[in-house]
Amino acid sequence: MSKGFATNNSLSQKSKKRLIPAEPQGRLISWSPWPPANFQSRYPAFPFVLTILIILVGQWYISLLK
């Protein structure tokens, strides 16, 4: 066993063996160009943030009507 820098490619072989988990391919809605199938896993807080934005815009709009 040598010390210092590795002389063989054992690290690169181990990294090649790692399997990347398969992300869903395609679309959530088959006929729609958006969102991609992995949208829910990439942006889990999207429904919450969208709801907050709708409430804020609604309150702002109602305040303008008064």
N, C-alpha and C positions, 0 to 999 in steps of 0.2 A: 504494500500500500504506500503510495507516494504522498508526500506532504506538499502543501502549497497549491498551485493551480492544477486542476485536473488535466490529465493528458488524454483521456478518452472522452467519448461523447455520451457518457452515461446519463448526464442531465438532459440532453436534448432528446434522447430516446424516451425518457420518462415523460417529458412534456408532450411528446407525440402520442403517447398512449392515452392521455387524458381525453375523455370524450366530452365534447361540448353538448350540454343538454339540448335536445331538439326543440326549437321554438315552433309554435304553430305557424303553419304557412297558409297563405291565402287571406281571406277577408272574413270579418265577423258576419257581415251581410254579403251574401254571394254576389249580388248585382251592384254593390256600392264600391266605389274606388277607395273609400275611407270608412272606418278605421281598419288598420291591419289587424290580423288575428292576435298578435302579441300586444295589442294596445292596453288591455286590462292588466297585464303583468308589468308593463313598463310604467304606467301611470295609474297606480291604484287609488290615488286621492282625487282623480279627475272629477267624479260625480260630486264629491263634497265641495270642491273648489268652484265648480260650475254653479252649484246651488247657492253658495254664498254670493257669488257675483250676480246672479239673477236677483237675489233678495236686495242687495245693495243698489243695483240699478233701478229696481222697482220702487224702493224707498225714495231714491233721488227723483224719479219721475213723478211720484205722488206728491212730493214736496213742491215740485214746480207747478202742479195744478192748483195748489192752495193759494 
